[in-house]
């Protein structure tokens, strides 16, 4: 059966078509469920399917459309499917955290982020794969298997929001929830030719503050407009949260199409913030293309340098916080967690509370130094999203038999540019500006703004999207 829906339609456009009654939520859900049947056996983007739940929610959404007095009565994403990364609870579905040691009991209640998605009209489309506890930028695990890149199935789709990136790139979902504690929205966006924005620390409130504020929720999308409209859904003041600013007065969607002020100061960072890591020429080519485009639009490239911490300072403080990433997760069978996470867990347990608090303090001091230098020198900073192209499946394994934490160190080229801004809490977006002709792979560029300046990222992202026209690129496996 031929679907009436282009599976690569953006989420905003799908929602508009549903409001106009050009297509029903049931047709939309059936389209993506068929795509999942066809493509997911090869890509392994989904770890939990609840097709009956999806179809019921879509049928209920169709009934609401039929009864609505006006299209304006419908929520912004009414009837649009969205999968949830398997790190957040969804009522009635298990949350594995990517771990064979986790409890499979269905969740009693949804995380506030998930509730905001449902309130916005999204139809939850199952759960997507993640590395165990979101600790690594790929998913190749005992619990969930190997997730693959639709541009080249012998390569990773990145992570830890692996399934989210693969699902959207392959046309199995129009938009996907993702989480980012060290790059896990931006890395899969780069690996799969998509848009991924990590919001400012605290802007999107979850049930609990994750990883001392390193981690946040967001989405992976095909367009800047989808990312902006999803932020309008996610950014809501939560009076019960530890950190939650007031709901913004202005819409992120409106900010996207507003003209950025002329002459923005654009900084550049193409050398790895961690010593000893080479940057692939394709990744610096993405930066060069971005700089040329912004300069031609009237913005200024400046020579100011970011006051980066030393490698030992940064890695030492970040690793102490990263070691506790699995804390608080119910693990009825902790002996089944993966060796690298077992090593991190052991390291965390050997760190006393005094030393841990000193690491938190040190991280905040490093962050302040970087952000003060950023604000003084730039409006925006351009970096590669990753220092490498998407690595081959299994590339992370070298040396891990004798030294399990080598899995994390082997992944540094994927996260070396992104993780710095989880520490500083600044908003950062990955945009698919470049396509490497030698490999046929997409290459992302990262743009970073000062805290709370998502509007600038969206405005400049929209400018680049109009200039570089990446929306028509689709992977071979799609």
C-alpha positions as semicolon CSV with decimal commas, in nm:
position;residue;x (nm);y (nm);z (nm)
1;X;0,000;0,000;0,000
2;X;0,134;0,343;-0,096
3;X;0,133;0,592;0,188
4;X;-0,019;0,938;0,122
5;X;0,254;1,082;0,346
6;X;0,613;1,169;0,265
7;X;0,794;1,022;0,570
8;X;1,050;1,303;0,547
9;X;0,789;1,572;0,603
10;X;0,887;1,793;0,895
11;X;0,691;1,771;1,218
12;X;0,559;2,126;1,188
13;X;0,434;2,056;0,835
14;X;0,273;1,727;0,942
15;X;0,092;1,902;1,225
16;X;-0,038;2,165;0,982
17;X;-0,159;1,897;0,739
18;X;-0,344;1,722;1,023
19;X;-0,509;2,049;1,129
20;X;-0,621;2,107;0,768
21;X;-0,761;1,750;0,761
22;X;-0,544;1,666;0,460
23;X;-0,420;1,358;0,643
24;X;-0,538;1,185;0,961
25;X;-0,330;1,097;1,267
26;X;-0,412;0,731;1,196
27;X;-0,262;0,753;0,846
28;X;0,044;0,926;0,986
29;X;0,097;0,664;1,258
30;X;0,047;0,377;1,011
31;X;0,304;0,531;0,776
32;X;0,575;0,538;1,041
33;X;0,487;0,197;1,186
34;X;0,527;0,049;0,837
35;X;0,861;0,226;0,800
36;X;0,971;0,079;1,131
37;X;0,870;-0,270;1,014
38;X;1,070;-0,222;0,696
39;X;1,386;-0,052;0,819
40;X;1,436;-0,116;1,188
41;X;1,545;-0,481;1,158
42;X;1,858;-0,341;0,986
43;X;1,908;-0,024;1,192
44;X;1,790;-0,121;1,543
45;X;1,671;0,226;1,638
46;X;1,375;0,115;1,853
47;X;1,404;-0,090;2,172
48;X;1,038;-0,085;2,275
49;X;0,744;-0,096;2,038
50;X;0,387;-0,058;2,159
51;X;0,204;-0,050;1,826
52;X;-0,139;-0,105;1,983
53;X;-0,084;0,194;2,212
54;X;0,033;0,402;1,915
55;X;-0,271;0,313;1,705
56;X;-0,511;0,382;1,992
57;X;-0,352;0,721;2,061
58;X;-0,366;0,804;1,689
59;X;-0,734;0,701;1,669
60;X;-0,813;0,916;1,972
61;X;-0,627;1,206;1,809
62;X;-0,831;1,161;1,491
63;X;-1,153;1,177;1,693
64;X;-1,039;1,504;1,850
65;X;-0,970;1,650;1,505
66;X;-1,318;1,550;1,389
67;X;-1,480;1,716;1,692
68;X;-1,265;2,032;1,700
69;X;-1,462;2,349;1,631
70;X;-1,153;2,514;1,484
71;X;-0,799;2,401;1,387
72;X;-0,675;2,656;1,639
73;X;-0,827;2,450;1,919
74;X;-0,575;2,171;1,860
75;X;-0,239;2,160;2,039
76;X;0,065;2,248;1,824
77;X;0,180;1,895;1,738
78;X;-0,158;1,719;1,748
79;X;-0,129;1,371;1,597
80;X;0,245;1,387;1,517
81;X;0,442;1,074;1,620
82;X;0,745;1,112;1,846
83;X;0,957;0,835;2,004
84;X;1,110;0,875;2,350
85;X;1,470;0,787;2,434
86;X;1,487;0,494;2,676
87;X;1,621;0,706;2,960
88;X;1,288;0,866;3,054
89;X;0,979;0,702;3,200
90;X;0,660;0,664;2,998
91;X;0,351;0,542;3,183
92;X;0,298;0,171;3,120
93;X;0,625;0,116;2,934
94;X;0,951;-0,024;3,075
95;X;1,259;0,195;3,106
96;X;1,580;-0,006;3,060
97;X;1,834;0,281;3,058
98;X;2,006;0,065;2,797
99;X;2,108;-0,184;3,066
100;X;2,064;-0,559;3,100
101;X;2,074;-0,504;3,477
102;X;1,775;-0,268;3,489
103;X;1,425;-0,336;3,618
104;X;1,174;-0,404;3,336
105;X;0,868;-0,315;3,543
106;X;0,644;-0,073;3,347
107;X;0,670;0,285;3,472
108;X;0,391;0,407;3,698
109;X;0,413;0,767;3,573
110;X;0,568;0,962;3,288
111;X;0,856;1,206;3,331
112;X;0,744;1,573;3,314
113;X;0,924;1,606;2,978
114;X;0,712;1,324;2,837
115;X;0,398;1,481;2,980
116;X;0,478;1,807;2,801
117;X;0,512;1,616;2,473
118;X;0,173;1,451;2,527
119;X;0,012;1,782;2,622
120;X;0,145;1,925;2,295
121;X;-0,044;1,656;2,103
122;X;0,239;1,419;2,014
123;X;0,156;1,050;1,970
124;X;0,429;0,856;2,152
125;X;0,591;0,619;1,899
126;X;0,773;0,369;2,122
127;X;1,118;0,407;2,276
128;X;1,456;0,445;2,109
129;X;1,792;0,291;2,187
130;X;2,061;0,440;2,407
131;X;2,398;0,331;2,533
132;X;2,384;0,200;2,890
133;X;2,298;0,496;3,118
134;X;2,374;0,724;2,821
135;X;2,744;0,695;2,907
136;X;2,891;0,641;2,557
137;X;2,829;0,810;2,220
138;X;2,714;0,491;2,046
139;X;2,483;0,197;2,121
140;X;2,649;-0,145;2,098
141;X;2,529;-0,326;2,406
142;X;2,425;-0,657;2,553
143;X;2,084;-0,516;2,645
144;X;1,983;-0,339;2,323
145;X;2,218;-0,467;2,053
146;X;2,390;-0,256;1,786
147;X;2,227;0,058;1,645
148;X;2,342;0,146;1,294
149;X;2,372;0,455;1,078
150;X;2,133;0,474;0,778
151;X;2,402;0,658;0,581
152;X;2,636;0,359;0,625
153;X;2,512;0,066;0,838
154;X;2,870;-0,035;0,912
155;X;2,909;0,287;1,110
156;X;2,755;0,417;1,431
157;X;2,468;0,669;1,426
158;X;2,633;0,831;1,726
159;X;2,479;0,854;2,068
160;X;2,391;0,817;2,326
161;X;2,063;0,912;2,152
162;X;2,151;0,653;1,888
163;X;1,802;0,534;1,805
164;X;1,663;0,887;1,792
165;X;1,914;0,993;1,528
166;X;1,878;0,680;1,317
167;X;1,497;0,688;1,335
168;X;1,462;1,048;1,215
169;X;1,733;1,016;0,947
170;X;1,576;0,701;0,801
171;X;1,223;0,841;0,799
172;X;1,094;0,615;1,077
173;X;0,992;0,923;1,279
174;X;0,949;1,291;1,190
175;X;1,107;1,409;1,519
176;X;1,251;1,231;1,824
177;X;1,311;1,305;2,189
178;X;1,679;1,298;2,289
179;X;1,894;1,365;2,596
180;X;2,236;1,534;2,605
181;X;2,484;1,501;2,893
182;X;2,807;1,523;2,690
183;X;2,687;1,566;2,333
184;X;2,413;1,307;2,298
185;X;2,178;1,532;2,100
186;X;2,445;1,700;1,888
187;X;2,661;1,393;1,812
188;X;2,382;1,183;1,654
189;X;2,257;1,495;1,475
190;X;2,600;1,527;1,312
191;X;2,635;1,155;1,237
192;X;2,291;1,139;1,071
193;X;2,265;1,474;0,891
194;X;2,009;1,629;1,128
195;X;1,950;1,930;1,354
196;X;2,011;1,891;1,726
197;X;2,005;2,167;1,990
198;X;2,120;2,126;2,349
199;X;1,937;2,389;2,556
200;X;2,086;2,604;2,830
201;X;2,135;2,427;3,162
202;X;1,807;2,424;3,353
203;X;1,592;2,558;3,068
204;X;1,410;2,224;3,021
205;X;1,305;2,079;3,358
206;X;1,301;1,702;3,410
207;X;1,177;1,503;3,708
208;X;1,523;1,539;3,863
209;X;1,839;1,735;3,782
210;X;2,062;1,490;3,596
211;X;2,439;1,476;3,633
212;X;2,485;1,800;3,831
213;X;2,313;1,982;3,544
214;X;2,534;1,837;3,270
215;X;2,236;1,665;3,107
216;X;1,922;1,806;2,951
217;X;1,633;1,702;2,729
218;X;1,567;1,814;2,373
219;X;1,485;1,680;2,030
220;X;1,652;1,568;1,709
221;X;1,482;1,701;1,397
222;X;1,516;1,764;1,024
223;X;1,468;2,139;1,042
224;X;1,544;2,442;1,254
225;X;1,173;2,527;1,259
226;X;1,089;2,189;1,416
227;X;1,357;2,238;1,680
228;X;1,224;2,584;1,768
229;X;0,860;2,471;1,785
230;X;0,958;2,177;2,007
231;X;1,143;2,412;2,242
232;X;0,824;2,612;2,277
233;X;0,663;2,291;2,404
234;X;0,947;2,184;2,635
235;X;1,036;2,514;2,798
236;X;0,774;2,559;3,066
237;X;0,827;2,675;3,422
238;X;0,805;2,380;3,660
239;X;0,754;2,502;4,018
240;X;0,843;2,158;4,157
241;X;1,182;2,142;3,982
242;X;1,508;2,238;4,151
243;X;1,607;2,453;3,854
244;X;1,337;2,602;3,634
245;X;1,334;2,958;3,499
246;X;1,010;3,139;3,415
247;X;0,842;3,043;3,090
248;X;0,983;3,272;2,817
249;X;0,757;3,554;2,706
250;X;0,862;3,521;2,341
251;X;0,819;3,217;2,120
252;X;1,128;3,034;1,998
253;X;0,945;2,969;1,671
254;X;0,897;3,343;1,622
255;X;1,259;3,411;1,712
256;X;1,375;3,172;1,440
257;X;1,248;3,387;1,156
258;X;1,347;3,719;1,316
259;X;1,654;3,880;1,164
260;X;1,968;3,834;1,370
261;X;2,134;4,166;1,432
262;X;2,405;4,251;1,181
263;X;2,771;4,216;1,263
264;X;2,759;3,933;1,517
265;X;3,103;3,851;1,658
266;X;3,183;3,497;1,541
267;X;3,460;3,307;1,719
268;X;3,624;2,990;1,589
269;X;3,763;2,679;1,760
270;X;3,893;2,401;1,536
271;X;4,174;2,260;1,752
272;X;4,065;1,989;1,995
273;X;4,004;2,117;2,351
274;X;4,169;1,794;2,470
275;X;4,533;1,755;2,374
276;X;4,640;1,476;2,141
277;X;4,320;1,444;1,935
278;X;4,344;1,517;1,562
279;X;4,050;1,675;1,382
280;X;3,938;1,517;1,053
281;X;3,969;1,757;0,755
282;X;3,603;1,696;0,669
283;X;3,509;1,838;1,009
284;X;3,716;2,154;0,963
285;X;3,569;2,186;0,611
286;X;3,225;2,210;0,773
287;X;3,351;2,497;0,988
288;X;3,508;2,674;0,689
289;X;3,183;2,653;0,491
290;X;2,987;2,791;0,785
291;X;3,227;3,082;0,835
292;X;3,215;3,178;0,467
293;X;2,835;3,175;0,472
294;X;2,809;3,384;0,788
295;X;3,072;3,630;0,671
296;X;2,885;3,678;0,343
297;X;2,573;3,756;0,551
298;X;2,753;4,045;0,722
299;X;2,884;3,885;1,041
300;X;3,239;3,935;1,172
301;X;3,494;3,660;1,230
302;X;3,701;3,759;1,534
303;X;4,040;3,640;1,657
304;X;3,953;3,622;2,028
305;X;4,039;3,290;2,192
306;X;3,828;3,092;2,436
307;X;4,004;3,054;2,776
308;X;4,003;2,674;2,775
309;X;4,098;2,471;3,081
310;X;4,396;2,239;3,057
311;X;4,327;1,881;2,951
312;X;4,403;1,749;3,300
313;X;4,174;2,005;3,465
314;X;3,884;1,944;3,230
315;X;3,902;1,564;3,204
316;X;3,964;1,523;3,576
317;X;3,666;1,730;3,688
318;X;3,431;1,605;3,414
319;X;3,516;1,237;3,473
320;X;3,439;1,258;3,846
321;X;3,089;1,381;3,763
322;X;3,050;1,137;3,472
323;X;3,134;0,839;3,693
324;X;2,806;0,873;3,883
325;X;2,588;0,871;3,571
326;X;2,417;0,545;3,671
327;X;2,340;0,655;4,026
328;X;1,973;0,641;4,122
329;X;1,879;0,391;3,849
330;X;1,702;0,080;3,987
331;X;1,933;-0,215;3,915
332;X;1,798;-0,545;4,048
333;X;2,085;-0,724;3,870
334;X;2,385;-0,487;3,893
335;X;2,629;-0,762;3,797
336;X;2,489;-0,744;3,442
337;X;2,592;-0,384;3,377
338;X;2,861;-0,340;3,113
339;X;3,230;-0,353;3,212
340;X;3,305;0,015;3,145
341;X;3,008;0,126;3,356
342;X;3,104;-0,120;3,629
343;X;3,448;0,044;3,632
344;X;3,294;0,393;3,647
345;X;3,062;0,279;3,926
346;X;3,358;0,138;4,123
347;X;3,551;0,462;4,072
348;X;3,253;0,665;4,193
349;X;3,215;0,451;4,503
350;X;3,583;0,496;4,586
351;X;3,543;0,878;4,575
352;X;3,432;1,021;4,907
353;X;3,170;1,296;4,930
354;X;3,432;1,560;5,011
355;X;3,633;1,481;4,696
356;X;3,317;1,469;4,487
357;X;3,203;1,809;4,613
358;X;3,548;1,951;4,538
359;X;3,514;1,821;4,180
360;X;3,173;1,987;4,147
361;X;3,319;2,314;4,275
362;X;3,616;2,285;4,038
363;X;3,383;2,222;3,745
364;X;3,182;2,534;3,830
365;X;3,500;2,741;3,853
366;X;3,619;2,614;3,513
367;X;3,277;2,687;3,369
368;X;3,273;3,044;3,498
369;X;3,615;3,114;3,347
370;X;3,511;2,983;3,006
371;X;3,173;3,161;2,997
372;X;3,319;3,494;3,111
373;X;3,575;3,472;2,832
374;X;3,307;3,371;2,583
375;X;3,077;3,662;2,662
376;X;3,367;3,909;2,645
377;X;3,492;3,780;2,311
378;X;3,203;3,644;2,104
379;X;2,834;3,635;2,031
380;X;2,866;3,289;1,876
381;X;3,140;3,027;1,857
382;X;3,177;2,787;1,561
383;X;3,340;2,446;1,614
384;X;3,320;2,105;1,450
385;X;3,048;1,900;1,618
386;X;3,286;1,603;1,625
387;X;3,658;1,567;1,562
388;X;3,591;1,262;1,342
389;X;3,344;1,114;1,097
390;X;3,101;0,853;1,239
391;X;3,330;0,568;1,347
392;X;3,288;0,209;1,225
393;X;3,089;-0,027;1,445
394;X;3,319;-0,172;1,711
395;X;3,593;0,091;1,675
396;X;3,562;0,172;2,045
397;X;3,670;-0,177;2,158
398;X;4,048;-0,136;2,128
399;X;4,210;-0,213;2,464
400;X;3,884;-0,256;2,652
401;X;3,939;-0,621;2,748
402;X;4,218;-0,523;2,986
403;X;4,098;-0,168;3,054
404;X;3,717;-0,128;3,029
405;X;3,719;0,255;3,072
406;X;3,916;0,270;2,746
407;X;3,569;0,259;2,582
408;X;3,514;0,614;2,706
409;X;3,863;0,737;2,613
410;X;3,833;0,584;2,266
411;X;3,518;0,792;2,222
412;X;3,682;1,127;2,298
413;X;3,705;1,230;1,928
414;X;3,324;1,207;1,910
415;X;3,255;1,422;2,216
416;X;3,557;1,644;2,265
417;X;3,390;1,956;2,122
418;X;3,042;1,895;2,264
419;X;3,111;1,795;2,626
420;X;3,281;2,126;2,713
421;X;2,947;2,304;2,673
422;X;2,763;2,058;2,895
423;X;3,007;2,169;3,164
424;X;2,952;2,540;3,093
425;X;2,577;2,489;3,047
426;X;2,569;2,697;2,728
427;X;2,320;2,628;2,449
428;X;2,470;2,468;2,139
429;X;2,327;2,342;1,812
430;X;2,461;2,095;1,554
431;X;2,365;2,171;1,195
432;X;2,423;1,937;0,895
433;X;2,602;2,194;0,680
434;X;2,848;1,966;0,501
435;X;2,847;1,638;0,311
436;X;3,178;1,452;0,274
437;X;3,203;1,339;-0,088
438;X;3,476;1,083;-0,017
439;X;3,261;0,882;0,225
440;X;2,908;1,001;0,146
441;X;2,862;1,092;0,513
442;X;2,701;1,402;0,664
443;X;2,919;1,631;0,874
444;X;2,782;1,869;1,134
445;X;2,906;2,200;1,264
446;X;2,844;2,314;1,622
447;X;2,737;2,670;1,701
448;X;2,751;2,782;2,064
449;X;2,587;3,088;2,221
450;X;2,591;3,254;2,562
451;X;2,348;3,111;2,820
452;X;1,979;3,177;2,739
453;X;2,056;3,283;2,379
454;X;1,884;2,997;2,201
455;X;1,721;3,269;1,990
456;X;2,056;3,354;1,828
457;X;2,128;2,988;1,755
458;X;1,789;2,947;1,590
459;X;1,818;3,268;1,387
460;X;2,163;3,180;1,256
461;X;2,060;2,817;1,208
462;X;1,767;2,933;0,995
463;X;2,000;3,155;0,790
464;X;2,237;2,863;0,724
465;X;1,948;2,629;0,645
466;X;1,821;2,870;0,379
467;X;2,169;2,917;0,233
468;X;2,295;2,557;0,236
469;X;1,973;2,364;0,161
470;X;2,037;2,039;0,346
471;X;1,673;1,930;0,387
472;X;1,655;1,725;0,067
473;X;1,947;1,496;0,159
474;X;1,831;1,147;0,258
475;X;2,045;0,844;0,350
476;X;2,065;0,537;0,123
477;X;1,892;0,319;0,383
478;X;1,563;0,506;0,408
